[in-house]
Amino acid sequence: MNQIVDAATIVSAVPILMTRKEKLLHWAKLIRERPYDLGLYHRLEHYSPTELQDAKIDATHSTAFGVALSDPQFCEQGLGKTVYAAMNFFELSQQQLHEFSCDCGGPINNDEMANRIERLV
């Protein structure tokens, strides 16, 4: 009997992986809930793969990736601490990075950033 309970405990401890859609929608929700506007990443679409791998995520929660990195669910799912790792985790292209964090047309607030992330779904 104990062996069955132990096996059930092990199975229940394994996290169920989120789909890309679930990750993006959860991330948008986290961004929308922030009481202050987040900083933006600039010109990531022009970074080389090496530069993206070297670009550390600011874990102070002041950017969209920092908000994601502060979420226990995302950390449990395997979110890494570089922009490149986050791109892989969220399955984003460099162009999509630009799409959600660009301020070419002027400043954006958290709601707009969350809306842009939701459109990537």
GROMACS elastic network, one bead per residue, 0.5 to 0.9 nm:
[ bonds ]
;  ai    aj funct       b0    kb
    1     4     6  0.52955   500
    1     5     6  0.65003   500
    1     6     6  0.87022   500
    2     5     6  0.50939   500
    2     6     6  0.60125   500
    2     7     6  0.85156   500
    3     6     6  0.50510   500
    3     7     6  0.61057   500
    3     8     6  0.85730   500
    4     7     6  0.51121   500
    4     8     6  0.61637   500
    4     9     6  0.85801   500
    5     8     6  0.50617   500
    5     9     6  0.61405   500
    5    10     6  0.86631   500
    6     9     6  0.50405   500
    6    10     6  0.62629   500
    6    11     6  0.87160   500
    7    10     6  0.50863   500
    7    11     6  0.62319   500
    7    12     6  0.86363   500
    8    11     6  0.51140   500
    8    12     6  0.61123   500
    8    13     6  0.85704   500
    9    12     6  0.51869   500
    9    13     6  0.61850   500
   10    13     6  0.51738   500
   10    14     6  0.67824   500
   11    14     6  0.55640   500
   11    15     6  0.87677   500
   12    15     6  0.75371   500
   15    18     6  0.89148   500
   15    76     6  0.73598   500
   15    77     6  0.72126   500
   16    77     6  0.82528   500
   17    77     6  0.63436   500
   18    21     6  0.79179   500
   18    22     6  0.57088   500
   18    23     6  0.60885   500
   18    74     6  0.89722   500
   18    77     6  0.75164   500
   19    22     6  0.51138   500
   19    23     6  0.62105   500
   19    24     6  0.86557   500
   20    23     6  0.51329   500
   20    24     6  0.61838   500
   20    25     6  0.86009   500
   20    89     6  0.82471   500
   20    90     6  0.60895   500
   20    91     6  0.68192   500
   20   121     6  0.76930   500
   21    24     6  0.52374   500
   21    25     6  0.60977   500
   21    26     6  0.84662   500
   21    90     6  0.87602   500
   21   118     6  0.85371   500
   21   120     6  0.86025   500
   21   121     6  0.54955   500
   22    25     6  0.52426   500
   22    26     6  0.59858   500
   22    27     6  0.84182   500
   22   121     6  0.88086   500
   23    26     6  0.52084   500
   23    27     6  0.60157   500
   23    28     6  0.85851   500
   23    74     6  0.79200   500
   23    89     6  0.86518   500
   23    90     6  0.66640   500
   24    27     6  0.50295   500
   24    28     6  0.61179   500
   24    29     6  0.86070   500
   24    90     6  0.68128   500
   24   117     6  0.63988   500
   24   118     6  0.64988   500
   24   120     6  0.77724   500
   24   121     6  0.67585   500
   25    28     6  0.51062   500
   25    29     6  0.62495   500
   25    30     6  0.87361   500
   25   114     6  0.84296   500
   25   117     6  0.75458   500
   25   118     6  0.59909   500
   25   121     6  0.77182   500
   26    29     6  0.50772   500
   26    30     6  0.63009   500
   26    31     6  0.87578   500
   27    30     6  0.50832   500
   27    31     6  0.62714   500
   27    32     6  0.86128   500
   27    64     6  0.81355   500
   27    65     6  0.89595   500
   27    67     6  0.80495   500
   27    68     6  0.63124   500
   27    71     6  0.89581   500
   27    74     6  0.89165   500
   27   114     6  0.77497   500
   27   117     6  0.79499   500
   27   118     6  0.88556   500
   28    31     6  0.51307   500
   28    32     6  0.61035   500
   28    33     6  0.86554   500
   28    64     6  0.88341   500
   28   110     6  0.87363   500
   28   111     6  0.84246   500
   28   113     6  0.76302   500
   28   115     6  0.71693   500
   28   116     6  0.84919   500
   28   117     6  0.60574   500
   28   118     6  0.64440   500
   29    32     6  0.50965   500
   29    33     6  0.62481   500
   29    34     6  0.89840   500
   29   114     6  0.69537   500
   30    33     6  0.52363   500
   30    34     6  0.67230   500
   30    64     6  0.87482   500
   30    67     6  0.70144   500
   30    68     6  0.75294   500
   30    71     6  0.84015   500
   30   114     6  0.84631   500
   31    34     6  0.54747   500
   31    37     6  0.88216   500
   31    38     6  0.80521   500
   31    63     6  0.89178   500
   31    64     6  0.65340   500
   31    67     6  0.69040   500
   31    68     6  0.83651   500
   31   110     6  0.59516   500
   31   111     6  0.75508   500
   31   113     6  0.76394   500
   31   114     6  0.60796   500
   32    35     6  0.81920   500
   32   110     6  0.54574   500
   32   111     6  0.53817   500
   32   112     6  0.86408   500
   32   113     6  0.81138   500
   32   114     6  0.59829   500
   32   115     6  0.88409   500
   33    36     6  0.88853   500
   33   110     6  0.82847   500
   33   111     6  0.88310   500
   34    37     6  0.71776   500
   34    38     6  0.80437   500
   34    67     6  0.85732   500
   34   110     6  0.74207   500
   35   110     6  0.88746   500
   36    62     6  0.86249   500
   36   109     6  0.87280   500
   36   110     6  0.78875   500
   37    62     6  0.79980   500
   37    63     6  0.86187   500
   37   108     6  0.83684   500
   37   109     6  0.56838   500
   37   110     6  0.56100   500
   38    61     6  0.79358   500
   38    62     6  0.51720   500
   38    64     6  0.65190   500
   38    67     6  0.88860   500
   38   109     6  0.73960   500
   38   110     6  0.65315   500
   38   113     6  0.89649   500
   39    62     6  0.57692   500
   39    64     6  0.75140   500
   39   101     6  0.87020   500
   40    62     6  0.87557   500
   40    63     6  0.62739   500
   40    64     6  0.76267   500
   40   101     6  0.55109   500
   40   102     6  0.70594   500
   40   103     6  0.76647   500
   40   108     6  0.88269   500
   41    44     6  0.65891   500
   41    63     6  0.78096   500
   41    64     6  0.88218   500
   41    97     6  0.83446   500
   41    98     6  0.81216   500
   41   101     6  0.60461   500
   41   102     6  0.73059   500
   42    45     6  0.83168   500
   42    98     6  0.78504   500
   42   101     6  0.75373   500
   42   102     6  0.68218   500
   42   103     6  0.81936   500
   43    46     6  0.55755   500
   43    47     6  0.71517   500
   43    97     6  0.89941   500
   43    98     6  0.70966   500
   43   102     6  0.79887   500
   44    47     6  0.52107   500
   44    48     6  0.86795   500
   44    52     6  0.77476   500
   44    94     6  0.65752   500
   44    95     6  0.82968   500
   44    97     6  0.67729   500
   44    98     6  0.65652   500
   45    48     6  0.85073   500
   45    93     6  0.84566   500
   45    95     6  0.56052   500
   45    96     6  0.82756   500
   45    97     6  0.68141   500
   45    98     6  0.59515   500
   46    94     6  0.79256   500
   47    50     6  0.78765   500
   47    51     6  0.56491   500
   47    52     6  0.61267   500
   47    94     6  0.83477   500
   48    51     6  0.51109   500
   48    52     6  0.62816   500
   48    53     6  0.86657   500
   49    52     6  0.50837   500
   49    53     6  0.62040   500
   49    54     6  0.86585   500
   49    84     6  0.74728   500
   50    53     6  0.50487   500
   50    54     6  0.61853   500
   50    55     6  0.86063   500
   50    84     6  0.86869   500
   51    54     6  0.50254   500
   51    55     6  0.60190   500
   51    84     6  0.85648   500
   52    55     6  0.51074   500
   52    56     6  0.82854   500
   52    82     6  0.71625   500
   52    83     6  0.55540   500
   52    85     6  0.84933   500
   53    56     6  0.76893   500
   53    82     6  0.59460   500
   53    83     6  0.64385   500
   53    85     6  0.72120   500
   54    82     6  0.66975   500
   54    83     6  0.78672   500
   54    84     6  0.79998   500
   55    81     6  0.86758   500
   55    82     6  0.54981   500
   55    83     6  0.56644   500
   55    84     6  0.75312   500
   56    59     6  0.86561   500
   56    81     6  0.59206   500
   56    83     6  0.62425   500
   56    84     6  0.87768   500
   57    60     6  0.88237   500
   57    63     6  0.82243   500
   57    65     6  0.62180   500
   57    66     6  0.59782   500
   57    69     6  0.79033   500
   57    80     6  0.87066   500
   57    81     6  0.54463   500
   57    82     6  0.51496   500
   57    83     6  0.60817   500
   57    86     6  0.86040   500
   58    61     6  0.68262   500
   58    62     6  0.70365   500
   58    63     6  0.68871   500
   58    65     6  0.73623   500
   58    66     6  0.52995   500
   58    67     6  0.89729   500
   58    69     6  0.86987   500
   58    81     6  0.84148   500
   58    82     6  0.88539   500
   59    62     6  0.75342   500
   59    63     6  0.81833   500
   59    65     6  0.78740   500
   59    67     6  0.74543   500
   59    68     6  0.88992   500
   59    69     6  0.64991   500
   59    70     6  0.69115   500
   59    81     6  0.82746   500
   60    63     6  0.78747   500
   60    66     6  0.61122   500
   60    67     6  0.79459   500
   60    70     6  0.82970   500
   61    64     6  0.73020   500
   61    65     6  0.76234   500
   61    68     6  0.80356   500
   61    69     6  0.78638   500
   61    70     6  0.68613   500
   62    65     6  0.83803   500
   62    66     6  0.61051   500
   62    67     6  0.70810   500
   63    67     6  0.62663   500
   63    68     6  0.86783   500
   64    67     6  0.51562   500
   64    68     6  0.63602   500
   64    69     6  0.87052   500
   64   101     6  0.84161   500
   64   110     6  0.88800   500
   64   113     6  0.85213   500
   65    69     6  0.60730   500
   65    70     6  0.86222   500
   65    81     6  0.87392   500
   65    82     6  0.88708   500
   65    83     6  0.76719   500
   65    86     6  0.72855   500
   66    70     6  0.62453   500
   66    71     6  0.88754   500
   66    81     6  0.88553   500
   67    70     6  0.52122   500
   67    71     6  0.66824   500
   68    71     6  0.53426   500
   68    72     6  0.86554   500
   68    74     6  0.65937   500
   68    75     6  0.82696   500
   68    79     6  0.81212   500
   68    86     6  0.88392   500
   69    72     6  0.77302   500
   69    74     6  0.67777   500
   69    75     6  0.64766   500
   69    79     6  0.68382   500
   69    80     6  0.77274   500
   69    81     6  0.72314   500
   69    86     6  0.88878   500
   70    73     6  0.89237   500
   70    74     6  0.80281   500
   70    75     6  0.76672   500
   71    74     6  0.54705   500
   71    75     6  0.63911   500
   71    76     6  0.87258   500
   72    75     6  0.50251   500
   72    76     6  0.60198   500
   72    77     6  0.85232   500
   73    76     6  0.50979   500
   73    77     6  0.62430   500
   73    78     6  0.88657   500
   74    78     6  0.64064   500
   74    79     6  0.56470   500
   75    78     6  0.51450   500
   75    79     6  0.50903   500
   75    80     6  0.75807   500
   76    79     6  0.75104   500
   77    89     6  0.86881   500
   78    89     6  0.74593   500
   79    82     6  0.89304   500
   79    85     6  0.67986   500
   79    86     6  0.61506   500
   79    88     6  0.86927   500
   79    89     6  0.58892   500
   79    90     6  0.85656   500
   80    83     6  0.81503   500
   80    84     6  0.83275   500
   80    86     6  0.60215   500
   80    88     6  0.89668   500
   80    89     6  0.76586   500
   81    84     6  0.84283   500
   81    85     6  0.64957   500
   81    86     6  0.71587   500
   82    85     6  0.51314   500
   82    86     6  0.62497   500
   82    87     6  0.85959   500
   83    86     6  0.50282   500
   83    87     6  0.60877   500
   83    88     6  0.86767   500
   84    87     6  0.50448   500
   84    88     6  0.63745   500
   84    89     6  0.86239   500
   85    88     6  0.51681   500
   85    89     6  0.60767   500
   85    90     6  0.86621   500
   86    90     6  0.60234   500
   86    91     6  0.80037   500
   86    92     6  0.81360   500
   87    90     6  0.53859   500
   87    91     6  0.55448   500
   87    93     6  0.67606   500
   87    94     6  0.78757   500
   87    97     6  0.79464   500
   88    92     6  0.64362   500
   88    93     6  0.84671   500
   89    92     6  0.79029   500
   92    95     6  0.79875   500
   92    96     6  0.57951   500
   92    97     6  0.66809   500
   92   120     6  0.86838   500
   93    96     6  0.51026   500
   93    97     6  0.64490   500
   93    98     6  0.88531   500
   94    97     6  0.50272   500
   94    98     6  0.65332   500
   94    99     6  0.87621   500
   95    98     6  0.51117   500
   95    99     6  0.62744   500
   96   100     6  0.64332   500
   96   101     6  0.86039   500
   96   117     6  0.87177   500
   96   120     6  0.74525   500
   97   100     6  0.56675   500
   97   101     6  0.62066   500
   97   102     6  0.79499   500
   98   101     6  0.53756   500
   98   102     6  0.51380   500
   98   103     6  0.88580   500
   99   102     6  0.59069   500
   99   116     6  0.69269   500
   99   117     6  0.81879   500
   99   120     6  0.85757   500
  100   103     6  0.89879   500
  100   112     6  0.84617   500
  100   113     6  0.56873   500
  100   114     6  0.78548   500
  100   115     6  0.83024   500
  100   116     6  0.50033   500
  100   117     6  0.56655   500
  100   119     6  0.88775   500
  100   120     6  0.83067   500
  101   108     6  0.83094   500
  101   113     6  0.65371   500
  101   116     6  0.82410   500
  101   117     6  0.89066   500
  102   105     6  0.78378   500
  102   106     6  0.85474   500
  102   107     6  0.84766   500
  102   108     6  0.81786   500
  102   113     6  0.88754   500
  103   107     6  0.51863   500
  103   108     6  0.62868   500
  104   107     6  0.78547   500
  105   108     6  0.85699   500
  108   111     6  0.80530   500
  108   112     6  0.59557   500
  108   113     6  0.67008   500
  109   112     6  0.54224   500
  109   113     6  0.63163   500
  109   114     6  0.87022   500
  110   114     6  0.59868   500
  110   115     6  0.84274   500
  111   114     6  0.50858   500
  111   115     6  0.60690   500
  111   116     6  0.86077   500
  112   116     6  0.61582   500
  112   117     6  0.86600   500
  113   116     6  0.51036   500
  113   117     6  0.63083   500
  113   118     6  0.86612   500
  114   117     6  0.50913   500
  114   118     6  0.61480   500
  114   119     6  0.86487   500
  115   118     6  0.50456   500
  115   119     6  0.62599   500
  115   120     6  0.88908   500
  116   119     6  0.50764   500
  116   120     6  0.66464   500
  117   120     6  0.52126   500
  117   121     6  0.71813   500
  118   121     6  0.54687   500
